[in-house]
Amino acid sequence: MPPASVLNVAGGSSTTVNEVVRLVAECMGCAIATRRVAEQPGDVRVTGGAIDRARRVLHWEPRVPLQEGVRRQVTHQLRAFADEHADAQTVEPAAAGQNVMATSFDSGVPPG
């Protein structure tokens, strides 16, 4: 394989930003307010990575389904939030996520 070759390490399937937002909301136990805006240059409607080369070269296979990966990430972020705010007794998912906003075709990063 030539130097600087690209290998996608992904889940092996595609998903939409809206589906990821739905999964995060489900894991957080709260609604996530979304605001639909016109499609922006560079937006993609569906994301996913072809993992054929990683399978061939690295003998790599995805082991964590998207829903489980999102759950683990939300759990990690809530723990990190709690660590940063050690003076708080508990971190409630709804309180931690109640002001999250996302557009329908953005990168998943809240605006602002």
N, C-alpha and C positions, 0 to 999 in steps of 0.2 A: 504494500500500500504506500503510495507517495506521501511524503511529509505534508503536514497541514491538511490531510484529508478530513472530511466531516463525517462523523458518525452520530446519528440521532439516537438518543437514549430516551425513549418515549413509551407510552402505554400500548402502542400498537393499534390504536383506534382513534377516531376523530371525535371531537366534541365542540359545542358552541360555548361562547362566553356566557350566554344566558343559562346554560346548564350548569356551568361552574358556579355562577352566582346562586342558583337554586340549591346546589349542594352545600355551599358555604352557609346559606341561610338555614338549611335543615340542620347542619352540624352546630350552628350557633344557637338554634332554638328561637330564632327571631326573624322577622321580616327584614329584608334589605330593600330600601327604597331605591328604585332605579329611575333613570330619566332617559327616555329615548331621544336621540339626536340624529341628525342626518349623517349618513356614512361619511367618514373622513378619509382623506388620502392615506393609503397604507393599511387601512382596516382589513381584517380578514373575517369572514363570517364563520368559518369552521377551522379549528386548529388541529394539528396532528402531525406526527413525524413518521416517516417511513423508516422502519428499524431493520430492514433487510441486511444492510451492510453490517450493523452492530451484531446481528445474529450470526452472520457468516464469519466475521473477523474476531469478535470477542466471545462468540458462543453465548451471547447475552439474551435473556428473555425477561419481559416484564413480569414482576411477581406481585405487585400491589395494584389492585384495581383502583380506578380514579376515585370512587366514593371513599374508599379506605384511605387513600393518600390525602384527600381533602380533609377527612376527619383527623388524621394524624397531624396535618399542618395546622388546623384550627386549634387542636389541643396544645401543640407546641407554642403557638402564638399567644394563647391565653396564659400559659405558664410563664412565658417571657414577660408578658404584660404584668402579671402578678409579681414577678421578681423585681421589675422596675418600680412597682408601686407597693413595696413591701409593707408600708404602713396601713394598707387596706387589708381587711380581714379575709375577704373572699372576692373573687372576680366572677360575676354573673355573666354568662354569654350574652344575654340580651343587652345588658348595660355596656359591655365592651363593643358591641356591634351596632348599636341603634342609630348612629349617624352615618353609616356607610352608604355611599352612593356609587353607582356604576352606570355607564351608558350601555346601550345594547350592543354596540359593535366596537367597544374600546378594547384596550389591552387587559382589562380587568383591574386597572389601577384607578382608584377613586379620583375624580377630578378635584383640583384645588390644591 
